[in-house]
Amino acid sequence: MHTVVVGTTGVTASDVLAVARGGARVELSDEAVSALAAAREIVDALAAKPEPVYGVSTGFGALATRHISPALRAQLQRNIVRSHAAGMGPHVEREVVRALMFLRLKTVCSGHTGVRPSVAQTMADILNAGITPVVHEFGSLGCSGDLAPLSHCALTLMGEGDAEGPDGTIRPAGELLAAHGIEPVELREKEGLALLNGTDGMLGMLVMALADLDTLYKSADITAALSLEALLGTDRVLAPELHAIRPHPGQGASAANMLAVLKGSELTGHHQDDAPRVQDAYSVRCAPQVAGAGRDTMTHARLVADRELASAVDNPVVLPDGRVESNGNFHGAPVAYVLDFLAIAAADLGSITERRTDRLLDKNRSHGLPPFLADDAGVDSGLMIAQYTQAALVSEMKRLAVPASADSIPSSAMQEDHVSMGWSAARKLRTAVDNLTRIVAIELYAATRAVELRTGLTPAPASQAAIAAARAAGVAGPGPDRFLSPDLAAADAFVRGGHLVEAVEPVTGPLA
């Protein structure tokens, strides 16, 4: 099994995906263990002094003015975890919780939190045992960290609350720890706070969304090319020299992808035939510009994610010179903004994708295709309602594009008076990515059928490969009306699994 070693300098997006989705084992580097021990010595020394230090010998948030006696400090750390584990709503997906836990461990191992090495090792042991704390949908404002979600994870570390075992069964966390030979942690000064103060949930969801969107944008380039081909459009608008004079990198990459898919097609370039048109519609002609802008948005989001993956997010933090200083690094604004930006770009990609599908189905705009791509129009409705479904998904995407980060609700008796709502931005982006996959799948379903209905002209080799792979995967082709939902589900699974990209790349070479 793949192993990810956590050091003091952060982790990579690949590490997050390996642990969250691939079940990779986690190990602490010797450097991390040394840094943990050194920082803990500083915290222990401060805890022994009579002067109050926030997070070490005081209360938290609006209650930070109270100095806590040594006899009550262990109780203080337990209490912050128990009281902050106040989430409600549906359970969050296993991969999100694993990413959340792993990224908190990443910060702990930086040596800036003052957590004991044994606590960090227990975090790794829980991940390696496949134990997943039950985390709820609601409870984070994206400031002071993803407090409630991280608290539910810390509760499992203490052997309290509920967790999901490797078999998927939810049981009391103490039972699961005991079954795997893991001793619950007795938290000491600062440790409870250090386990809660991070942007780990929203960051984990950002990393996974970027991985999914990378495949989806390639898939959308392929389906756009298939639609252009089915509509007898021209590929001259994809010429590199046209995109070189407006040098947005994403635009050039999308145009190159489409051109590679269309290479060798006999269907392109017939826009001047029976019903001459000077130019294709925007949804066809401007596909690289829209998808390309989304790609450039992803590039910016990756930059933010990489910076955050290299960060130590906690409050207060232990500095190398021995100071323990309060800060605002837990504020989720940098991550929240790009999560919202990605949702906007995804909504626009979904919108232009649906417009191409609608054009394929409209006999007045499809340049000779049968109405709704039906086998016997009138008797058969064809893909009429598939487009309704796609339109409903697009409408939902537009609602999800409303920024969460533009909102703020003050909390903690006005101490935390401006919050990021980054967790909410991440949750809605996950839904947006899910819906965008379905939207692209419906264009694939319509475009492959439309290409096959263009008899007498040979599609591009890459298009033929895509169609053959889709049909082999259960994505049915033209024919009389049938129960359509299973066909669309097969198309969704085909796109979601990255199989559309896998089908064409042996012909086109690696897509950008």
Residue pairs with C-beta under 8 A, 6 or more apart in sequence:
1 23
1 24
1 25
2 18
2 22
2 24
2 25
3 24
3 25
3 26
3 27
4 11
4 15
4 18
4 19
4 24
4 25
4 26
4 27
4 102
5 27
5 28
5 29
6 26
6 27
6 28
6 29
6 32
6 105
6 106
6 109
6 124
7 29
7 31
7 32
7 109
8 29
8 31
8 32
8 35
8 109
8 110
8 111
9 110
9 310
10 106
10 110
10 309
10 310
10 311
10 312
11 102
11 103
11 106
11 309
12 309
13 207
13 210
13 211
13 302
13 305
13 306
13 309
15 24
15 102
16 99
16 102
16 103
16 204
16 207
16 208
16 309
17 207
17 208
17 211
18 24
19 26
19 98
19 99
19 102
19 127
20 95
20 96
20 98
20 99
20 102
20 204
20 208
21 95
21 98
21 208
23 130
25 128
26 102
26 105
26 124
26 127
26 128
27 124
28 36
28 109
28 117
28 120
28 121
28 124
29 109
32 109
32 111
32 120
33 117
33 120
35 109
35 110
35 111
36 108
36 109
36 111
36 115
36 116
36 117
36 120
37 116
37 117
38 111
39 111
39 112
39 113
39 114
39 115
39 318
40 114
40 115
40 116
40 117
42 114
42 318
42 322
42 324
43 56
43 114
43 189
43 190
43 318
43 324
44 189
46 53
46 56
46 57
46 324
47 53
47 56
47 57
47 70
47 73
47 189
47 190
52 58
52 67
53 316
53 324
54 64
54 316
54 324
54 326
55 190
55 193
55 194
55 315
55 316
55 324
55 326
56 114
56 189
56 190
56 316
56 324
57 67
57 68
57 70
57 73
57 189
58 64
58 65
58 66
58 67
58 68
59 65
59 66
59 68
59 76
60 80
60 193
61 144
61 412
61 413
61 415
61 416
62 412
62 413
62 414
62 415
64 415
68 76
73 188
73 189
74 186
74 187
74 188
76 192
77 187
77 188
77 189
77 190
77 191
77 192
77 193
78 158
78 187
78 192
79 192
80 151
80 192
80 193
80 196
81 151
81 154
81 155
81 158
81 187
81 192
81 195
81 196
82 151
82 155
82 160
84 147
84 148
84 150
84 151
84 196
85 148
85 151
85 152
85 154
85 155
85 161
86 139
86 148
86 151
87 135
87 136
87 137
87 138
87 139
87 148
87 149
87 151
87 152
88 136
88 137
88 138
88 139
89 136
89 137
89 138
90 136
90 137
91 134
91 135
91 136
91 137
92 135
92 136
92 137
92 149
93 430
94 132
94 164
95 208
96 135
96 201
96 204
96 205
96 208
96 430
97 132
97 133
97 135
97 149
97 153
98 127
98 132
99 200
99 201
99 203
99 204
99 205
99 207
99 208
100 135
100 146
100 149
100 150
100 153
100 200
100 201
100 204
101 123
101 126
101 127
101 133
101 153
101 200
102 127
102 204
103 198
103 200
103 203
103 204
103 309
104 123
104 150
104 153
104 195
104 198
104 200
105 120
105 123
105 124
105 127
106 200
106 309
107 113
107 198
107 200
107 311
107 312
107 313
107 314
108 115
108 119
108 120
108 123
108 194
108 195
109 120
110 312
111 312
111 318
112 312
112 314
112 317
112 318
112 319
113 190
113 194
113 312
113 314
113 317
113 318
114 189
114 190
114 191
114 194
114 318
114 324
115 190
115 191
115 194
115 195
116 188
116 191
118 185
119 157
119 185
119 187
119 191
119 195
122 157
122 182
122 183
122 185
123 157
125 180
125 182
126 156
126 157
126 177
126 182
129 166
129 176
129 180
129 182
130 165
130 166
131 156
131 163
131 164
131 165
131 166
131 173
131 176
131 177
131 180
131 182
132 163
132 164
133 152
133 153
133 155
133 156
133 161
133 162
133 163
133 164
133 173
134 152
134 161
134 162
134 163
134 164
134 170
135 148
135 149
135 152
135 153
135 201
136 148
136 149
136 152
137 427
138 148
139 147
139 148
139 149
139 151
139 152
140 146
140 147
140 148
140 149
140 201
140 202
140 422
140 423
140 424
141 147
141 409
141 411
141 416
141 419
141 420
141 421
141 423
142 199
142 202
142 331
142 332
142 335
142 336
142 419
142 420
142 421
142 422
142 423
142 424
142 425
143 330
143 331
143 332
143 416
143 418
143 419
143 420
143 422
144 196
144 197
144 315
144 330
144 412
144 416
145 196
145 197
145 198
145 199
145 200
145 313
145 330
146 198
146 199
146 200
146 201
146 202
146 332
146 422
146 423
147 196
147 197
149 201
149 423
150 195
150 196
150 197
150 198
150 200
150 201
151 195
151 196
152 161
153 195
154 187
154 192
154 195
154 196
155 161
155 173
156 163
156 173
156 176
156 177
157 184
157 185
157 195
158 173
158 184
158 185
158 186
158 187
159 173
159 174
159 177
159 184
159 185
160 173
160 174
160 184
161 172
161 173
162 170
162 171
162 172
162 173
163 170
163 171
163 172
163 173
163 176
164 170
164 171
165 171
165 176
165 179
174 184
177 183
177 184
185 191
187 195
190 316
193 314
193 315
194 314
197 313
197 314
197 315
197 330
198 313
198 314
198 330
199 308
199 313
199 330
199 332
199 335
199 422
200 313
201 423
201 426
202 332
202 335
202 336
202 339
202 422
202 423
202 425
202 426
203 305
203 308
203 309
203 335
205 339
205 426
205 427
205 429
205 430
206 301
206 304
206 305
206 308
206 335
206 338
206 339
206 342
206 426
206 429
207 305
207 309
208 430
209 339
209 342
209 426
209 429
209 430
209 433
210 298
210 301
210 302
210 305
210 342
212 433
212 437
213 294
213 298
213 342
213 346
213 433
213 436
214 298
215 498
215 501
216 349
216 433
216 436
216 437
216 440
216 495
217 254
217 291
217 294
217 295
217 298
217 349
218 257
218 501
218 511
218 512
219 440
219 444
219 495
219 498
219 500
219 501
220 291
220 349
220 353
220 440
220 443
221 254
221 257
221 258
221 261
221 287
221 288
221 291
221 511
222 257
222 261
222 444
222 462
222 466
222 500
222 501
222 504
222 511
223 353
223 356
223 440
223 443
223 444
223 447
223 500
224 258
224 284
224 287
224 291
224 353
224 356
224 443
225 257
225 258
225 261
225 262
225 460
225 462
225 463
226 261
226 443
226 444
226 447
226 448
226 450
226 451
226 463
226 466
227 284
227 356
227 357
227 359
227 360
227 443
227 446
227 447
227 450
228 235
228 258
228 262
228 268
228 280
228 284
228 287
229 262
229 265
229 267
229 268
229 447
229 451
229 454
229 459
229 460
229 463
230 267
230 360
230 366
230 369
230 447
230 450
230 451
230 453
230 454
231 280
231 284
231 356
231 359
231 360
231 366
231 367
231 450
232 267
232 268
232 269
232 270
232 271
232 273
232 367
232 368
232 454
233 268
233 271
233 280
233 284
233 285
234 268
234 269
234 271
234 280
235 258
235 259
235 262
235 265
235 268
235 269
236 269
237 280
237 285
238 255
238 256
238 258
238 259
238 262
238 288
239 255
239 259
240 252
240 255
240 256
240 259
242 255
243 251
243 252
243 255
243 288
244 252
248 289
248 292
248 293
248 296
249 292
249 295
249 296
249 299
250 291
250 292
250 293
250 294
250 295
250 296
250 297
250 298
250 299
251 288
251 289
251 291
251 292
251 293
251 295
251 296
252 288
252 292
253 292
253 295
253 512
254 287
254 288
254 291
254 292
254 295
254 512
255 288
255 292
256 512
257 508
257 511
257 512
258 287
258 288
260 462
260 508
260 509
260 511
261 460
261 462
261 463
261 466
261 504
261 508
262 268
262 460
262 462
262 463
263 460
263 461
263 462
263 508
264 460
264 461
264 462
265 458
265 459
265 460
265 463
266 457
266 458
266 459
267 451
267 454
267 457
267 458
267 459
267 460
270 457
271 277
271 279
271 280
274 367
274 368
275 367
275 368
279 285
281 355
281 359
281 365
282 352
282 355
283 352
283 355
283 356
283 359
284 356
284 359
286 352
287 352
287 356
290 348
290 349
290 352
291 349
291 352
293 345
293 348
294 345
294 346
294 348
294 349
297 338
297 341
297 342
297 344
297 345
298 342
298 345
300 338
300 341
301 338
301 339
301 341
301 342
304 334
304 335
304 337
304 338
305 335
305 338
307 334
308 334
308 335
311 329
312 329
313 329
313 330
314 329
314 330
315 326
315 327
315 328
315 329
315 330
316 324
316 325
316 326
316 327
317 324
317 325
317 327
317 329
318 324
319 325
331 419
331 420
332 419
332 420
332 421
332 422
332 423
333 405
333 420
333 422
335 420
335 422
335 425
335 426
336 404
336 405
336 420
336 421
336 422
336 425
337 405
339 404
339 405
339 422
339 425
339 426
339 429
340 401
340 403
340 404
340 405
340 406
340 425
340 429
342 429
342 432
343 397
343 400
343 401
343 403
343 425
343 428
343 429
343 432
344 401
344 403
346 397
346 401
346 429
346 432
346 433
346 436
347 394
347 397
347 398
347 400
347 401
347 432
349 436
350 393
350 394
350 397
350 435
350 436
350 439
350 440
351 394
351 397
351 398
353 390
353 439
353 440
353 443
354 387
354 390
354 391
354 393
354 394
354 439
354 442
354 443
356 443
356 447
357 383
357 386
357 387
357 390
357 442
357 443
357 446
357 447
358 387
358 391
359 365
359 366
360 366
360 369
360 373
360 446
360 447
360 450
361 371
361 372
361 373
361 382
361 383
361 384
361 387
361 446
362 371
363 369
363 370
363 371
366 450
369 450
369 453
369 454
370 377
370 382
370 453
371 377
371 382
372 380
372 381
372 382
372 383
372 384
373 382
373 383
373 446
373 449
373 450
373 453
373 478
374 380
374 381
374 382
374 383
374 384
374 481
375 382
375 478
375 479
375 480
375 481
376 480
380 480
380 481
381 481
382 481
383 445
383 446
383 449
383 484
385 484
386 442
386 445
386 446
386 484
386 488
387 442
387 446
389 438
389 442
389 488
390 438
390 439
390 442
390 443
393 435
393 438
393 439
394 439
396 431
396 435
397 432
397 435
397 436
397 439
400 428
400 429
400 431
400 432
400 435
401 432
403 425
404 421
404 422
404 424
404 425
404 428
405 420
405 421
405 422
405 425
407 421
408 418
408 419
408 420
408 421
409 419
409 421
410 416
410 417
410 418
410 419
411 417
411 419
437 492
437 495
437 496
438 488
438 492
440 495
441 488
441 491
441 492
441 494
441 495
441 496
442 488
442 491
444 466
444 470
444 475
444 491
444 494
444 495
444 500
445 475
445 487
445 488
445 491
448 466
448 467
448 470
448 475
448 477
449 477
449 478
451 459
451 463
451 467
452 467
452 477
452 478
453 478
458 464
459 467
461 507
462 504
462 507
462 508
465 503
465 504
465 506
465 507
466 500
466 503
466 504
467 477
468 503
469 494
469 499
469 500
469 502
469 503
470 491
470 494
470 500
470 503
471 477
473 490
473 493
473 494
473 499
474 487
474 490
475 487
475 490
475 491
475 494
476 482
476 487
476 490
494 500
501 511
504 511
505 511
